[in-house]
């Protein structure tokens, strides 16, 4: 789905994740798989590798940072290769493709209970 109305992401303690994306008509796309995360050593930024199993198998790499109840998240698909270069902790948010996209690929999530 493109032009999402809302996205809900759940990263579980068992290292699985589910992302539900809705468009303005209520159509839903669910992504799921497993992830690994590593403290980057740059501020509070962590690196993340996502291995999606559904609806299609693919791998993505990126960075995230959680501050209070807000998460900044920037990630790109790396396998199959689509020619995207993942962001780096050293480059900070907006560093996808060497900064060519600016903040366009950075997502902001708000924790809900």
Secondary structure, DSSP 8 states (H G I E B T S, - for coil): --SEEEEEEEE-TTSEEEEEEEETT--EEEEEEEEEEEE-SSTT-EEEEEEEEESS-EEEEEEEEEETTEEEEEEEEEETT-S-----TTT-TT-GGGGTTGGGGEEEEE---
